[in-house]
Every structure is written in structure tokens, then in C-alpha cells.
Amino acid sequence: MPADEPIHRALGLTDDEAAAIERILGRRPNHLELAMYAVMWSEHCSYKSSRLHLRRLPTEGPAVLVGPGENAGVVDVGDGIAVAFRIESHNHPSAIEPYQGAATGIGGILRDIFTMGARPIALMDPLRFGPLSDARSRWIAEGVVSGISGYGNSVGVPTVGGEVVFDDTYRDNPLVNVFCLGVMPTDRLVLGRASGPGNLAVLLGASTGRDGIGGVSVLASAGFGDEDDADKRPSVQVGDPFEEKRLIEACLEMLDADLVVGIQDLGGAGLTCATSETASRGGVGMDVYVSEVPRREPGMEPFEVMTSESQERMLAIVEPDDLDAVLAIAERWEINAAVVGTVTEGGALRVLDRPGGEVLAEVPAASLHEDAPLLDRPRAEPADRAARLADAADDALPPPDDPGADLLDLVFDTSWIWRQYDHQLFLNTVEGPGGDAAVLRLKHPTTGADTGRGLALTTDGNHRWCALDPRRGTALVVAEAVANLACVGARPLALVNCLNFGNPEHPEVMWQLSEAVDGMAEAARALSVPVVGGNVSLYNETRGRDIDPTPVVAVVGLVDRLEAPPPGVGLVEGTRLVALGAEPDTLSGSAWAWRRGHRAGAPPALDLEAHRALCELVRELVADGLVLGVHDTADGLGPALVEMVARSGVGAVVRAPDGAGHRWLFGETPSRFVLAVDPAALGEVHRRHTAAGVPGALLGEAGGDRFVVEGLAGPGVDLAVAEVVDAWEGKLPALLGHGTTQG
């Protein structure tokens, strides 16, 4: 750093924040104290730019046991079972070290789950990369996928779904969001709180090194410039999935034996975060002894010990009488266990060089956690917004010369990615990657008994809709997630979100974030999906260019009767194809328009009341076995049909309504479904959608070796099924995994 730069600026603190710290302490902080505030007051840990807005989200519901503020949200699913789930981002580390960035993202999200007392049983990975024509984007994508598979497969938790998007907005700034779900008996729920002065803080797991020091402030609170990424590589953590596996089993055994008062993982901000948050939540203080922290590198300074983000570590609060039992479990699972602190009266977090030794730092624990800055950053609607909304793609773009070729250009098979994941671990997976939503058998976490019910999981995002209108776009994303659950016969329980945005110091970005929160809140209330947790990832920019706003949601649902696998995204020979729901009202925001460079107009309309009724209808049709194949049309009716043809190898002949143009084929809306229905069930399907007030239309018939769309106002579609399958399956492997540089 420049010789005359104040130390607080080098640590990422502003002058105002440094002054606030002096007021809190009544004196000037030392270097260690400044380092602790720097990591805890970073965007990643404090949510200082977003907390003001996140308060507007609905967080309560009849099934909610734990909402935002803890390590994971928890909902009650009956039969004495609770489900914990969370979504996180590891965007910046993955841009610098793709393998380790993604791998440690998986490790961190697993710890968020088992720190609640739940056994992790499923992972999902919503991913965004730059265009595959770009060599660096291919390198990042391959490294990220390898990191997810390498860690997840080794630790023994299946990756059961996700999504992948390639777009220029993510060039040099990928989004690597990771989701995890776990199950537990409701009586094993434990919170990240310290209590009982005299209780011991026991550090479990890996030894502490210099990897990841300052990661939350160095990586998560700044965008990318022209400097060499090598300068930031020491801030990327290094993961060990086998250590994590031992840590999971040891912690769950301790929780089963009721040996832990509170527990917290060491993720962002390391030991500083775990000690201050557990103390602050419990209304107590804590003494921490740096000499007792197991280290793998010599000569580490106290600030390095306190801010290291070395992976696979947990902090457990243990009563003294239970210490021997905790140490015995740790020894059995071959993990480190060391008493590194003591719970104290009052609210002070003190760092000592050794027990009874010199006090190196003393700060109010709540000042690091609850009293972090709360910013109301300037917000500004884009000056050209009205003109952009009025510039509809329907008016600006001519019809396609060859709609069949355009359809094949829009779709691709993602199995090159998910075949690298072991998605059948635990043998719970009924519907794995590639469908609208994953489905898992719901088994009792203690007895292993099958409840006859299922858990459904989906992750969704759409930067195109949100770039046009972040409020409506985010509501559409929530609606799409609920539609995906309906396709597997599930009703939604709750959601978590990962809000990926650009630089919050740009007023337009803060406007986007605020609008997105309001859109999510509106949709969540209308669809009865409480928000039980989430993550905000800011400073996603490269050389001053912000990514398009990309809120990602993960929604968990319940299948009340899991008697057979869901119908899936496919066709069955001889079935009739039925469309349920309203036709799209625009081409704006569609992938088809985006490919042609038109990035203006308003995204599709959304009637939340009608959408709820439609999703309820589809859920019931699936649950009652009246549907043999189903897919939502959030990516357009044409792409949905192509995907169903490609996945099943079954052709179809479809007729467009009189006068329908290419909007009917390429326009997007989450409020429409394609169903493959046995002819004998057509009457019942018609009766039900009519009674529900849901529009429905017969599209055509599945069968044969060609995919044909007739009746369009322009050229139609006539493709051989073999051509569709080849285009679908061959696109991604041709660009990834062959002769590229990723080792």
C-alpha cells in the first residue's frame, strides 16, 4: 500500500467507518481491532448496503421454524422432521481460482447446514459464465464444474440440480451460487449462540493457515480491474472435502449426544465472525486465546489467526463437564479439537495472546455484528428507462427466416456438467438434474423410514427479465420457481435468495437491488412462499462494467404423495399435447430477442393470482397421474417443445392458433405449461382447467420421427427428431471439455 495511506483504508474501511469505530471504543483501535472490524463490516458479512431493503421481504409462515439471521432457514415438514436450507455465492473467488473457489463454496454451504443440526443431503449449483467463445470463460466454467464435482462427490453429498447460463454480462465475473439442503429431527435444531459464562469455545476441524485471509474484504467488497488476478489468489481459500466429511459426522454425533450449547461455522471472517456472532446473539462476551488455535503455518500474527478463512472449521460452545466427551468424539473422527476461548459475562469480545495473558484486542461483540453500518445508498432510476421499456422487441425485430434453426440455436443439453456429479448418493434422488425440479424421497433422519412424501428443489434466475425491469423480472423468477415445483407435483414451502448485483456505489445498481427486493416480496406474498434466508453478492463488476441484475431464488417444496417418479420433461408416443395458461404478451426479454441484440422493452406480464391458480391446477394434475410429460414455458413454448422432443426422442406435430406469429413460439412466460396427456384423460384435464378458470388449448400430438409446427403466420418448423437430438446433445461438449486448458 502507499506509504501515506491510512491503515484503515488499506483494510477496506472508509474514513467515516474508522471514526465510528473510535466512537464505539472511546479510543483509537489497534491494528488487530481494525482488522476485525474490516472483515465484519465488509459487505459480505454486514450486508450494510442491503439490510435496509431486505427488511421488506416476508419471512414468516406456518411452517417456518428459523428465518433470516441464522446460518440457514429451517421449516417444519411434519413427522417430527425439519429441513434446513441456504444459498450462498462464491463469485469472486471462482473468477480467480475456479476450482478452489467453487470447491470451497460447496464446503461453506455444507457447514451452514450441519451447524443447524441437519445432515446435508442435497446440493444445487446455479451457475453463470461468460460466452463459450471466450477462452477464459471456458477455463472458468470447466474449473468451477470440476471444483463442485471434486468436493461434492468426495464429501458424499449429491448435487441434484442447478442451472447454467452463458452470457457476455458475466465475462470475467462469473456467478457461482451454491445451495444446500439438510434434514434433521426437529428436536435437534441448534442455533449459533453462545450462552452460560464459564462455558468453553472449542475449535473443531482443520488447522488454521494463511489461506483466505481477508477474503470477505479483499474479494467480496470490490470488483475486478486490470490488475493481475495473482494479487488476489492468497485470498482464495483451499478446501479439503475429506476433512469436511469427518467434521460433519463428528458435529452431528456431538449434537445427537446433546453436548453442544451452540455452534457456528467459520466461513467469511473466520474466527472473528464465529466468536463475535455467537457472543452477540447470546448476549454474552467471550475471551479468545490465539495461542491455543491449532496452526499449520509458523509465525502467524494474531490478526492473521483471527481473520483467516481456512476451511473445514467449526466453533462449538461446550459446558466444561462435557468437554471430555467432545474431545473423545473428535479423536474418534480424527479431527482437531482445542479450547480456544471462554464465554464471559458482559458483551466484550477480548482477544488474548494466551489464557490469562496480554489482552490484544477488546471490543463489544455486538459492535462487530449487530452494530455494523447500515447504509441508505443513493438510488437512481436509469434516465433512459421509459424509452427502453417502450422499445418492444415485437416492433423492432422482423420474423425469423428459419424458426427451426433459431429454436435449435437456443437450447442445449447440460448433461456434460451434471454427469460429473454423483447425484444418486444416499439413494434418495427420484428426479435428478436436467428436469424442472429435483425430487428427493423424504426419509426420517433418525430411523431412515420412508415417509411416503418427497422434497422438491429448484433454483431459478433470469438476468434478461431483470435487466429490463428488476421488479417485475424478479417476481417472474419467483413465479418460474413455483411453476417448476408444480411440474413435479410439489407445493412450495419457502425460498432463499442469492442477490447478485454490481457495484452498490453506483446509484442505478442500488435502484435495481431495491426494485428486485420489492418484486420478490410481492411475488412471495402472493404465492405464500416466505423468504427464510439468503445472501447478497455485490461488486460484481469488471473494469467498471456492472453485471446485469441477477437475483437467483431457490425454492423448496413438498410432494404430499410420492407414489411414482414425476412425469418429467419428455413426450410419450400417442399422447396429446395441451397448453395451459395464457400466451405471452411480448418477445421482449426473450432469449430469441436477446440473441438478436435487442435488449429493451418490458418483460412478460405477470398476473400472480392467475399464476397461483394455474400452478395449483398443474400440481394436482401431476399428483393425480393425469400427466405423462410436462414442462413450463418460461424459456418459450418452442424451446420447451424442442427440449421435450430431445429428451424423449419422440417427435410431435403441433398446430399454432390461426394468425399466430413467432411470438407464440419464442415469447416467454412462466404462466404457461405444455402437458403430454393420454387421450383417455383429455376429458378430465379439460374439465379441471375449465373449472379452475385456466385457459387451455390442444396443441397437437406426440409421435413419429419429426418435430413439426404448422400454421404460423410465417415459415413453419419441420425438423427430424435425430437432428434435434444431435443439436441438443452436441453443443456443450463441442465447446467444453475438448482440448481446453483446464487441468
Residue pairs with C-beta under 8 A, 6 or more apart in sequence:
1 9
1 10
6 15
6 18
7 31
7 34
8 14
8 15
8 17
8 18
8 21
8 34
8 38
9 15
11 34
11 35
11 38
11 214
11 217
12 38
12 42
12 214
12 217
12 218
12 221
12 222
13 21
13 34
13 37
13 38
13 41
17 37
17 41
17 373
18 34
20 373
21 29
21 33
21 34
21 37
22 28
22 29
24 363
24 364
24 367
24 371
25 33
25 363
29 37
29 363
30 360
30 361
31 303
32 302
32 303
32 306
32 351
32 360
32 361
33 361
33 362
33 363
35 214
35 272
35 303
35 306
35 307
36 272
36 276
36 303
36 306
36 307
36 351
36 361
36 363
36 368
37 363
37 367
37 368
38 214
38 217
39 45
39 214
39 216
39 217
39 268
39 269
39 270
39 272
39 273
39 307
40 46
40 269
40 272
40 273
40 276
40 368
40 369
40 372
41 48
41 368
41 372
41 373
42 216
42 217
42 220
42 221
42 268
42 269
43 49
43 50
43 216
43 220
43 221
43 504
43 536
43 538
43 539
44 216
44 217
44 220
44 221
44 268
44 269
45 216
45 268
45 269
45 273
45 372
46 372
46 373
47 54
47 372
47 536
48 372
48 373
48 374
48 375
49 375
49 377
49 504
49 510
49 513
49 536
49 538
50 499
50 504
50 513
50 536
50 538
51 374
52 374
52 375
52 376
53 513
53 514
53 517
54 68
54 517
54 534
54 536
56 517
56 518
56 521
57 68
57 517
57 520
57 521
57 524
57 531
58 521
58 524
58 525
58 530
58 531
59 67
59 68
59 530
59 531
59 532
60 67
60 530
61 75
61 493
61 494
61 528
61 530
63 75
63 76
63 77
63 493
63 494
64 73
64 74
64 75
64 76
64 494
64 530
64 532
65 74
65 75
65 76
65 82
65 186
65 189
66 72
66 73
66 74
66 84
66 116
66 189
66 191
66 532
67 73
67 530
67 531
67 532
67 533
68 531
68 532
68 533
68 534
70 116
70 191
70 192
70 533
71 86
71 111
71 112
71 113
71 115
71 116
71 192
71 264
71 265
72 84
72 85
72 86
72 112
72 113
72 115
72 116
72 118
72 182
72 533
73 84
73 85
73 86
73 494
73 496
73 532
73 533
74 82
74 83
74 84
74 116
74 118
74 189
74 532
75 82
75 83
75 493
75 494
75 532
75 556
76 82
76 186
77 83
77 442
77 453
77 455
77 493
77 558
78 451
78 453
79 444
79 451
80 185
80 186
80 187
80 444
81 183
81 184
81 185
81 186
81 442
81 444
81 445
81 451
82 118
82 183
82 184
82 185
82 186
82 189
83 118
83 181
83 182
83 183
83 184
83 455
83 493
83 556
84 113
84 116
84 117
84 118
84 181
84 182
84 183
84 184
85 113
85 179
85 180
85 181
85 182
85 496
85 532
85 533
85 554
85 556
86 109
86 112
86 113
86 179
86 180
86 496
86 533
86 535
87 109
87 126
87 177
87 178
87 179
87 459
87 496
87 497
87 498
87 533
87 534
87 535
87 552
87 554
88 105
88 108
88 109
88 112
88 177
88 178
88 179
88 498
88 535
89 105
89 175
89 176
89 177
89 178
89 498
89 500
89 535
89 537
90 101
90 102
90 104
90 105
90 108
90 176
90 177
90 178
91 173
91 174
91 175
91 176
91 177
91 500
91 537
91 540
92 101
92 219
92 220
92 224
92 232
92 539
92 540
93 100
93 101
93 104
93 105
93 215
93 219
93 235
93 236
93 237
94 101
94 102
94 105
94 140
94 143
94 144
94 147
94 174
94 176
95 101
95 140
95 172
95 173
95 174
95 224
95 229
96 219
96 229
96 232
96 233
96 235
96 236
97 143
97 233
97 236
98 139
98 140
98 141
98 142
98 143
98 144
98 146
98 147
98 174
98 742
99 143
99 144
99 146
99 147
99 150
100 147
100 236
100 237
100 238
100 239
101 143
101 144
101 147
101 176
101 236
102 143
102 144
102 145
102 146
102 147
102 148
102 151
102 176
102 178
103 147
103 148
103 150
103 151
103 239
103 241
104 151
104 212
104 236
104 237
104 238
104 239
104 311
105 147
105 148
105 176
105 178
106 123
106 147
106 148
106 151
106 152
106 155
106 178
106 180
106 239
107 151
107 155
107 239
107 241
107 244
107 311
107 312
108 178
108 265
108 267
108 311
109 123
109 178
109 179
109 180
110 120
110 123
110 155
110 157
110 180
110 244
110 248
111 244
111 247
111 265
111 266
111 267
111 312
111 314
112 180
112 265
112 267
113 119
113 120
113 180
113 181
113 182
114 120
114 182
114 248
114 251
114 252
115 190
115 192
115 251
115 263
115 264
115 265
115 314
116 182
116 184
116 189
116 190
116 191
117 184
117 188
117 189
117 190
117 252
117 255
118 182
118 183
118 184
118 188
118 445
119 182
119 183
119 184
119 248
119 252
119 445
120 157
120 180
120 181
120 182
120 248
121 157
121 158
121 181
121 182
121 183
121 426
121 428
121 440
122 157
122 158
122 159
122 160
122 180
122 181
122 428
122 429
122 438
122 440
122 455
122 457
123 148
123 152
123 157
123 158
123 159
123 160
123 178
123 179
123 180
124 159
124 160
124 161
124 162
124 178
124 179
124 180
124 438
124 457
124 459
124 554
125 148
125 159
125 162
125 176
125 177
125 178
125 179
125 459
126 162
126 163
126 175
126 177
126 179
126 459
126 460
126 461
126 498
126 552
126 554
127 141
127 144
127 145
127 162
127 163
127 164
127 165
127 174
127 175
127 176
127 177
127 417
128 164
128 165
128 166
128 167
128 170
128 174
128 175
128 461
128 463
128 500
128 550
129 137
129 140
129 141
129 144
129 164
129 165
129 166
129 170
129 174
130 136
130 137
130 140
130 166
130 167
130 168
130 170
130 171
130 172
130 174
131 137
131 166
131 167
131 168
131 171
132 138
132 141
132 166
132 735
132 736
134 171
135 740
135 741
136 171
136 172
137 166
137 170
137 171
137 172
137 174
138 735
138 736
138 740
138 742
139 740
139 741
139 742
140 174
141 164
141 166
141 174
141 736
142 736
142 737
142 740
142 742
143 742
144 174
144 176
145 417
145 420
146 420
146 742
148 159
148 178
148 421
149 159
149 420
149 421
149 422
150 241
151 239
151 241
151 244
152 158
152 159
152 241
152 421
152 422
153 421
153 422
154 241
154 242
154 245
155 241
155 242
155 244
155 245
155 248
156 245
156 425
157 180
157 425
158 421
158 422
158 423
158 424
158 425
158 426
158 428
158 429
159 418
159 421
159 422
159 423
159 433
160 423
160 429
160 432
160 433
160 438
160 440
160 457
161 418
161 423
161 432
161 433
161 434
161 435
161 437
161 438
161 457
161 458
161 459
162 179
162 418
162 433
162 459
163 414
163 459
163 460
163 461
164 414
164 417
165 461
165 463
167 463
167 548
169 463
169 467
169 547
169 548
170 547
171 542
172 224
172 542
172 543
173 223
173 224
173 540
173 541
173 542
173 547
175 500
175 537
175 540
175 547
175 550
175 552
177 459
177 498
177 500
177 535
177 552
179 457
179 459
179 496
179 554
181 455
181 457
181 556
183 442
183 443
183 445
184 445
185 444
185 445
185 446
188 255
188 256
190 255
190 260
190 262
190 263
191 262
191 281
192 262
192 263
192 264
192 277
192 278
192 281
193 261
193 262
193 278
193 281
193 282
193 317
194 201
194 261
194 262
194 278
194 279
194 281
194 282
194 284
194 286
194 317
194 343
195 261
195 262
195 282
195 284
195 317
195 343
196 261
196 284
196 317
196 319
196 343
197 284
197 343
197 344
197 345
198 320
198 342
198 343
199 261
199 317
199 318
199 319
199 320
199 342
199 343
200 317
200 318
200 319
200 320
200 323
200 339
200 341
200 342
200 343
201 275
201 278
201 286
201 288
201 315
201 316
201 317
201 318
201 339
201 340
201 341
201 342
201 343
202 315
202 316
202 317
202 318
202 323
202 326
202 337
202 338
202 339
202 340
203 266
203 271
203 292
203 293
203 294
203 313
203 314
203 315
203 336
203 337
203 338
203 339
203 340
204 247
204 250
204 251
204 313
204 314
204 315
204 316
204 330
204 335
204 336
204 337
205 243
205 247
205 266
205 312
205 313
205 314
205 335
205 336
206 240
206 243
206 247
206 296
206 310
206 311
206 312
206 313
206 335
206 336
207 294
207 295
207 296
207 310
207 336
208 270
208 271
208 293
208 294
208 295
208 296
208 300
208 305
208 308
208 310
208 313
209 295
209 296
209 297
209 300
209 308
209 310
210 234
210 297
210 300
210 304
210 308
211 234
211 236
211 237
211 238
211 308
211 309
211 310
211 311
212 235
212 236
212 237
212 238
212 270
212 308
212 309
212 310
212 311
213 234
213 235
213 304
213 307
213 308
213 309
214 235
214 307
215 235
215 236
215 237
215 268
215 309
216 268
216 269
216 309
218 232
218 235
219 232
219 235
219 236
220 268
220 537
220 538
220 539
221 538
221 539
222 539
223 502
223 503
223 539
223 540
223 541
223 542
223 543
223 544
224 541
224 542
224 543
225 542
225 543
226 543
237 309
237 310
237 311
238 310
238 311
239 311
239 312
240 311
240 312
243 311
243 312
243 335
244 311
244 312
246 333
246 334
246 335
247 312
247 313
247 314
247 333
247 335
249 333
250 329
250 330
250 332
250 333
250 335
251 260
251 263
251 314
251 316
253 329
253 333
254 260
254 316
254 326
254 329
255 263
257 325
257 329
259 318
259 322
259 325
259 326
259 329
260 316
260 317
260 318
260 326
261 317
261 318
261 319
262 278
262 281
262 282
262 316
262 317
263 314
263 315
263 316
263 317
264 273
264 274
264 277
264 278
264 314
264 315
265 274
265 313
265 314
265 315
266 273
266 274
266 309
266 310
266 313
266 314
266 315
267 273
267 309
268 309
269 307
269 309
270 306
270 307
270 308
270 309
270 310
270 313
271 288
271 293
271 305
271 306
271 307
271 308
271 315
271 340
272 306
272 307
272 368
274 315
275 286
275 288
275 315
275 341
275 349
275 365
276 349
276 365
276 368
276 369
277 369
278 286
278 315
278 317
279 285
279 286
279 343
279 347
279 349
279 365
280 347
280 365
280 366
280 368
280 369
280 370
281 369
282 343
283 347
284 343
284 344
284 345
284 346
284 347
284 365
285 343
285 344
285 345
285 346
285 347
285 348
285 349
285 350
285 365
286 341
286 342
286 343
286 344
286 349
286 350
286 365
287 341
287 342
287 344
287 350
287 352
287 355
288 306
288 340
288 341
288 349
288 350
288 351
288 352
289 340
289 341
289 352
289 353
289 354
289 355
289 357
290 302
290 305
290 306
290 351
290 352
290 353
290 354
290 360
291 353
291 354
291 355
291 357
292 338
292 339
292 340
292 341
292 354
292 355
293 305
293 338
293 340
294 336
294 338
295 305
296 310
300 308
302 351
302 353
302 360
302 361
306 351
306 361
315 340
316 326
317 343
318 326
323 339
326 337
327 337
330 336
330 337
331 337
344 350
347 364
347 365
347 366
348 362
348 363
348 364
348 365
349 361
349 362
349 363
349 364
349 365
349 368
350 359
350 361
350 362
351 359
351 360
351 361
351 362
352 358
352 359
352 360
353 360
364 371
377 504
377 505
377 507
377 510
378 507
378 510
379 507
379 510
379 511
379 514
380 507
380 508
380 510
380 511
381 508
381 511
382 388
382 508
382 511
388 468
388 600
388 601
389 468
389 469
389 600
389 601
389 602
390 601
391 598
391 600
391 601
392 586
392 587
392 588
392 600
392 601
392 602
393 586
393 587
393 588
393 589
393 590
393 593
393 598
393 600
393 601
394 586
394 587
394 588
394 601
394 663
396 598
396 600
396 601
397 587
397 593
397 596
397 598
399 661
399 662
399 713
399 714
399 715
400 406
400 592
400 662
400 714
400 715
401 715
402 715
403 638
403 662
403 665
403 666
403 709
403 712
403 714
403 715
403 716
403 717
404 717
404 718
404 719
406 592
406 595
406 666
407 638
407 639
407 642
407 665
407 717
407 719
408 642
408 719
408 723
408 724
408 727
408 728
409 595
410 591
410 592
410 595
410 635
410 636
410 638
410 639
410 642
411 639
411 642
411 643
411 646
411 727
411 728
412 728
412 731
412 732
413 434
413 646
413 728
413 729
413 731
413 732
414 433
414 434
414 732
415 433
415 434
415 729
416 732
416 733
416 736
416 737
417 433
417 732
418 432
418 433
418 434
421 433
423 429
423 432
423 433
424 432
428 440
428 441
428 443
429 438
429 439
429 440
430 439
430 440
430 441
430 454
430 562
430 565
430 566
431 437
431 438
431 439
431 488
431 565
431 566
431 568
432 438
434 569
434 647
435 487
435 488
435 566
435 568
435 569
436 458
436 483
436 484
436 485
436 487
436 488
436 569
436 630
436 631
436 632
437 456
437 457
437 458
437 484
437 485
437 487
437 488
437 490
437 557
438 456
438 457
438 458
439 454
439 455
439 456
439 457
439 488
439 490
439 559
439 562
439 565
439 566
440 454
440 455
440 456
440 457
441 450
441 454
441 562
442 450
442 451
442 453
442 454
442 455
442 558
442 562
443 449
443 450
443 451
444 451
452 561
452 562
452 563
453 558
453 559
453 560
453 561
453 562
454 490
454 558
454 559
454 562
455 490
455 556
455 557
455 558
455 559
456 485
456 488
456 489
456 490
456 556
456 557
456 558
456 559
457 554
457 555
457 556
457 557
458 481
458 484
458 485
458 554
458 555
458 557
459 481
459 552
459 553
459 554
460 477
460 480
460 481
460 484
460 552
460 553
460 555
460 634
461 477
461 550
461 551
461 552
461 553
462 473
462 476
462 477
462 480
462 589
462 634
463 547
463 548
463 549
463 550
464 473
464 548
464 589
464 590
464 591
464 594
464 599
464 603
465 472
465 473
465 476
465 477
465 589
465 603
465 604
465 668
466 473
466 474
466 477
466 512
466 516
466 548
466 549
466 550
466 551
467 473
467 548
467 549
467 589
467 599
468 588
468 589
468 599
468 600
468 601
468 602
468 603
469 515
469 602
469 603
470 511
470 512
470 513
470 515
470 516
470 519
470 549
470 551
471 515
471 516
471 518
471 519
471 522
472 519
472 602
472 603
472 606
473 516
473 519
473 549
473 589
473 603
474 515
474 516
474 517
474 519
474 520
474 523
474 551
475 519
475 520
475 522
475 523
475 606
475 608
476 523
476 603
476 604
476 606
476 634
476 670
477 520
477 551
477 552
477 553
478 495
478 519
478 520
478 523
478 524
478 527
478 529
478 553
478 555
479 523
479 527
479 606
479 608
479 611
479 670
479 671
480 632
480 634
480 670
481 492
481 495
481 553
481 554
481 555
482 492
482 527
482 529
482 555
482 611
482 612
482 615
483 611
483 614
483 615
483 618
483 632
483 634
483 670
483 671
483 673
484 555
484 632
485 491
485 492
485 555
485 557
485 615
485 619
486 614
486 615
486 616
486 618
486 619
486 622
486 632
486 673
487 566
487 567
487 569
487 618
487 622
487 630
487 631
487 632
487 673
488 557
488 559
488 566
488 622
489 559
489 566
489 619
489 622
489 623
490 557
490 558
490 559
490 619
491 557
491 558
491 560
491 619
492 527
492 528
492 529
492 555
492 556
492 557
493 529
493 555
493 556
493 557
493 558
494 529
494 530
494 531
494 532
494 555
494 556
495 524
495 529
495 530
495 531
495 532
495 553
495 554
495 555
495 556
496 531
496 532
496 533
496 534
496 535
496 553
496 554
497 520
497 531
497 534
497 535
497 551
497 552
497 553
497 554
498 534
498 535
498 536
498 537
498 551
498 552
498 553
498 554
499 513
499 516
499 517
499 534
499 535
499 536
499 537
499 551
499 552
500 537
500 540
500 547
500 549
500 550
500 551
500 552
501 509
501 512
501 513
501 516
501 536
501 537
501 538
501 540
501 546
501 547
501 549
501 550
502 509
502 512
502 538
502 539
502 540
502 541
502 546
502 547
502 549
503 509
503 538
503 539
503 540
503 541
503 546
504 510
504 513
504 538
504 539
506 546
508 546
509 538
509 546
509 549
512 549
513 536
513 549
516 549
516 551
520 531
520 551
520 553
521 531
522 608
523 529
523 606
523 608
524 530
524 531
526 608
526 609
526 612
527 608
527 611
527 612
527 615
529 555
540 546
540 547
540 550
541 547
559 623
560 623
561 623
564 625
566 622
566 630
567 622
567 627
567 628
567 629
567 630
567 676
568 629
568 630
568 647
569 629
569 630
569 631
569 643
569 644
569 647
570 629
570 644
570 647
570 648
570 650
570 676
571 577
571 629
571 644
571 645
571 648
571 650
571 651
571 652
571 676
571 702
572 628
572 629
572 648
572 650
572 676
572 678
572 702
573 650
573 702
573 703
574 679
574 701
574 702
574 703
575 628
575 629
575 676
575 677
575 678
575 679
575 701
575 702
576 676
576 677
576 678
576 679
576 682
576 698
576 700
576 701
576 702
577 641
577 652
577 654
577 674
577 675
577 676
577 677
577 698
577 699
577 700
577 701
577 702
578 674
578 675
578 677
578 682
578 685
578 696
578 697
578 698
578 699
579 633
579 637
579 672
579 673
579 674
579 675
579 696
579 697
579 699
580 614
580 617
580 618
580 672
580 673
580 675
580 689
580 694
580 695
580 696
581 614
581 633
581 669
581 671
581 672
581 673
581 694
581 695
582 607
582 610
582 669
582 671
582 672
582 695
583 664
583 667
583 669
583 672
584 604
584 633
584 636
584 663
584 664
584 667
584 668
584 669
584 672
585 604
585 605
585 667
585 669
586 601
586 602
586 603
586 604
586 605
586 663
586 667
587 593
587 601
587 662
587 663
587 666
587 667
588 598
588 600
588 601
588 602
588 603
588 604
589 601
589 602
589 603
589 604
589 668
590 636
590 666
590 667
590 668
591 635
591 636
591 639
591 666
591 668
592 636
592 662
592 666
593 599
593 601
593 666
604 667
604 668
604 669
604 670
605 669
606 669
606 670
606 671
607 671
610 671
610 694
611 670
611 671
613 692
613 693
613 694
614 671
614 673
614 692
614 694
616 692
617 688
617 689
617 692
617 694
618 627
618 630
618 673
618 675
620 688
621 627
621 675
621 685
621 688
622 630
626 677
626 678
626 681
626 684
626 685
626 688
627 675
627 676
627 677
627 685
628 676
628 677
628 678
629 644
629 648
629 675
629 676
629 702
630 673
630 674
630 675
630 676
631 640
631 643
631 644
631 673
631 674
632 640
632 670
632 672
632 673
633 640
633 668
633 669
633 670
633 672
633 673
633 674
634 668
634 669
634 670
635 668
636 665
636 666
636 667
636 668
637 664
637 665
637 666
637 667
637 672
637 674
638 665
638 666
638 709
638 717
639 666
640 674
641 652
641 654
641 674
641 707
641 709
642 707
642 724
642 728
643 728
644 652
644 674
644 676
645 651
645 652
645 707
645 721
645 724
645 725
646 724
646 725
646 727
646 728
646 729
647 728
649 721
649 725
650 702
650 703
650 704
650 721
651 702
651 703
651 704
651 705
651 706
651 707
651 708
651 721
652 700
652 701
652 702
652 703
652 704
652 707
652 708
653 700
653 701
653 703
653 704
653 706
653 708
653 710
654 699
654 700
654 708
654 709
654 710
655 699
655 700
655 709
655 710
655 711
656 664
656 665
656 709
656 710
656 711
656 712
657 664
657 697
657 711
658 711
659 713
660 711
660 712
660 713
661 712
661 713
661 714
662 712
662 713
662 714
664 712
665 709
665 712
665 717
674 699
675 685
676 702
677 685
682 698
685 696
686 696
689 695
689 696
690 696
704 721
705 720
705 721
705 722
706 718
706 719
706 720
706 721
707 717
707 718
707 719
707 720
707 721
707 724
708 716
708 717
708 718
708 719
709 716
709 717
709 718
710 716
